[in-house]
Amino acid sequence: MTQAPTLPPSDRREPGEVFPAGFTLFADMLLVGLLTSLACLPVVTAPAAFAAASATLRRAADAGAPVGAGGYLADLRAHLTPGSLSGGLAVPLLAGVLLVDSALIRASLPGAALMAPALLLLTLGLAVVALRTTALPAPHRLSLREGFRRSVARPRGTLLLAAALVPAALVAWSIPVLVPLLPGPLAFAATVVDLRDTPEGATD
């Protein structure tokens, strides 16, 4: 009697499960990305939205908890504090400064050749620190000082986050329709880097 072939672990499904286990991570990032994009619409809620995404993905990694809208909304409410909302005010202010600076650079003023790459590096550095900050667990939740400290103290993880931000920016510029999906992979990258930099697994 011929036995049925055994499926590889990545192709096995639980009863009632639609997607194979290997697809779960991808589906979780898509869901978290869409929820984070919606939560970012008021702009000032962006820090809390990314922090909630990181907390949701961290819980899924640590305890195997399923990723769902209910869990994300609970994390979002926990991160919607006066401090996170005041930090969200910096988002439109920074965007305005960058727009003014880029307009001055395009005006062919003296020193524009040096200011253009400096502005890009500054923007990338601020984005990395912001992602580091939103991925912090308690008791450092949304601590900009701790996010900056980890960015400096763990350069390897910082470079990994920068490497994730560059293609994300290129995708946003070339295919704007995919922008709502980008927060998921970025939050996942920030969470993985922070987990990697814990005392148990830090190697930098």
C-alpha positions as CSV (number, residue, x, y, z in Angstrom):
1,M,0.0,0.0,0.0
2,T,1.4,3.3,-1.1
3,Q,1.6,6.0,1.7
4,A,0.5,9.5,0.9
5,P,3.5,11.9,0.6
6,T,4.3,13.9,3.7
7,L,4.1,17.6,3.2
8,P,7.0,19.8,4.2
9,P,6.5,21.6,7.5
10,S,6.1,25.0,5.6
11,D,3.2,23.5,3.6
12,R,1.2,21.9,6.5
13,R,-2.1,23.5,7.4
14,E,-4.1,23.3,10.6
15,P,-7.8,22.2,10.2
16,G,-9.7,25.2,8.7
17,E,-6.5,27.1,7.9
18,V,-6.6,28.7,4.5
19,F,-3.0,29.6,4.0
20,P,0.1,27.5,4.7
21,A,2.2,28.4,7.8
22,G,4.9,30.0,5.6
23,F,2.4,32.6,4.4
24,T,1.3,33.7,7.8
25,L,4.1,36.2,8.4
26,F,3.4,37.8,5.0
27,A,-0.3,38.1,5.7
28,D,0.4,39.5,9.2
29,M,2.6,42.2,7.8
30,L,0.0,43.1,5.2
31,L,-2.7,43.4,7.9
32,V,-0.5,45.4,10.2
33,G,0.6,47.6,7.4
34,L,-3.0,48.5,6.4
35,L,-4.1,49.1,10.0
36,T,-1.0,51.3,10.6
37,S,-1.7,53.3,7.5
38,L,-5.3,53.9,8.6
39,A,-4.1,54.9,12.1
40,C,-1.6,57.3,10.6
41,L,-4.2,59.3,8.7
42,P,-4.6,62.0,11.5
43,V,-0.7,62.4,11.2
44,V,-0.2,63.1,14.9
45,T,-1.1,59.5,15.7
46,A,1.8,58.2,13.5
47,P,4.2,57.4,16.5
48,A,1.4,55.5,18.3
49,A,0.4,53.7,15.2
50,F,3.9,52.4,14.5
51,A,4.4,51.6,18.2
52,A,1.2,49.6,18.1
53,A,2.3,47.7,15.0
54,S,5.6,46.8,16.7
55,A,3.9,45.7,19.9
56,T,1.5,43.5,17.9
57,L,4.3,41.9,16.0
58,R,6.5,41.5,19.1
59,R,3.6,39.7,20.9
60,A,3.2,37.4,17.9
61,A,6.9,36.6,17.9
62,D,7.2,36.1,21.7
63,A,4.0,34.3,22.5
64,G,2.7,33.2,19.1
65,A,-0.4,35.4,19.6
66,P,-2.4,35.7,16.4
67,V,-2.3,39.1,14.7
68,G,-5.7,40.7,14.4
69,A,-7.4,44.0,14.3
70,G,-8.6,43.7,17.9
71,G,-5.2,43.3,19.3
72,Y,-3.8,46.1,17.2
73,L,-6.5,48.5,18.3
74,A,-5.9,47.6,21.9
75,D,-2.2,48.4,21.5
76,L,-3.0,51.6,19.7
77,R,-5.2,52.8,22.5
78,A,-2.4,52.0,25.0
79,H,0.1,54.0,23.0
80,L,-2.2,57.0,22.4
81,T,-0.7,59.2,25.1
82,P,-0.2,63.0,25.3
83,G,3.5,62.3,24.8
84,S,3.0,60.3,21.6
85,L,0.6,62.8,20.2
86,S,3.0,65.7,20.9
87,G,5.7,63.7,19.2
88,G,3.4,63.3,16.3
89,L,3.3,67.1,15.9
90,A,6.9,66.9,14.8
91,V,5.9,64.9,11.7
92,P,4.3,67.8,9.7
93,L,6.9,70.2,11.0
94,L,9.7,68.0,9.8
95,A,7.9,67.5,6.5
96,G,7.6,71.3,6.1
97,V,11.3,71.9,6.8
98,L,12.3,69.2,4.3
99,L,10.1,70.7,1.6
100,V,11.6,74.2,2.2
101,D,15.1,72.8,2.2
102,S,14.6,70.8,-1.0
103,A,13.1,73.9,-2.7
104,L,16.2,75.9,-1.7
105,I,18.4,73.2,-3.1
106,R,16.6,73.1,-6.4
107,A,17.0,76.9,-6.6
108,S,20.7,76.3,-7.4
109,L,22.0,78.3,-4.5
110,P,25.7,78.2,-3.5
111,G,26.4,75.0,-1.6
112,A,23.4,73.1,-3.0
113,A,25.7,70.3,-4.1
114,L,26.7,69.6,-0.5
115,M,23.3,70.3,1.0
116,A,21.4,67.8,-1.1
117,P,23.2,64.6,0.2
118,A,23.4,66.1,3.7
119,L,19.6,66.6,3.7
120,L,19.1,63.0,2.5
121,L,21.4,61.6,5.2
122,L,19.7,63.7,7.9
123,T,16.3,62.5,6.8
124,L,17.4,58.9,6.8
125,G,19.0,59.2,10.2
126,L,15.8,60.8,11.7
127,A,13.7,58.1,10.2
128,V,15.9,55.4,11.6
129,V,15.8,56.9,15.1
130,A,12.0,57.3,14.8
131,L,11.6,53.6,13.9
132,R,14.0,52.6,16.7
133,T,11.9,54.6,19.1
134,T,8.5,53.2,18.1
135,A,9.9,49.6,18.4
136,L,10.9,50.1,22.1
137,P,9.1,47.8,24.6
138,A,8.2,48.9,28.1
139,P,9.7,50.5,30.2
140,H,11.3,52.6,27.4
141,R,8.1,52.9,25.4
142,L,8.4,55.8,22.8
143,S,11.5,57.2,24.6
144,L,13.3,59.3,21.9
145,R,16.4,59.4,24.1
146,E,16.5,55.6,24.3
147,G,15.8,55.3,20.6
148,F,18.7,57.6,19.8
149,R,21.0,55.8,22.3
150,R,20.3,52.4,20.7
151,S,20.8,53.8,17.2
152,V,24.3,55.0,18.2
153,A,25.1,52.0,20.4
154,R,24.0,49.3,17.9
155,P,25.3,50.5,14.6
156,R,24.8,47.2,12.8
157,G,21.1,47.2,13.6
158,T,20.9,50.9,12.6
159,L,22.4,50.1,9.2
160,L,19.9,47.3,8.8
161,L,17.0,49.7,9.4
162,A,18.6,52.2,7.0
163,A,18.8,49.4,4.4
164,A,15.1,48.7,4.9
165,L,14.1,52.4,4.6
166,V,15.9,53.1,1.3
167,P,14.0,50.6,-0.8
168,A,10.8,51.5,1.0
169,A,11.3,55.2,0.0
170,L,12.1,54.1,-3.6
171,V,8.9,52.0,-3.7
172,A,6.8,54.9,-2.3
173,W,8.3,57.2,-4.9
174,S,7.9,54.9,-7.9
175,I,4.7,53.0,-7.0
176,P,2.6,55.3,-4.7
177,V,-0.3,52.8,-4.6
178,L,1.8,50.5,-2.5
179,V,2.4,53.1,0.2
180,P,-0.4,51.8,2.5
181,L,1.4,48.4,2.7
182,L,4.9,49.8,3.6
183,P,4.3,50.4,7.4
184,G,4.0,46.7,8.0
185,P,7.5,45.7,6.7
186,L,9.1,48.7,8.3
187,A,7.5,48.0,11.7
188,F,8.6,44.4,11.3
189,A,12.1,45.4,10.5
190,A,12.3,47.7,13.5
191,T,10.9,45.0,15.8
192,V,13.3,42.4,14.6
193,V,16.3,44.7,15.0
194,D,15.2,45.6,18.5
195,L,14.7,41.9,19.4
196,R,18.1,41.2,18.0
197,D,19.6,43.9,20.1
198,T,18.3,42.5,23.4
199,P,20.9,41.4,25.9
200,E,20.2,37.8,25.2
201,G,20.9,38.1,21.4
202,A,22.9,41.3,21.0
203,T,26.1,40.8,19.0
204,D,27.0,44.4,18.1
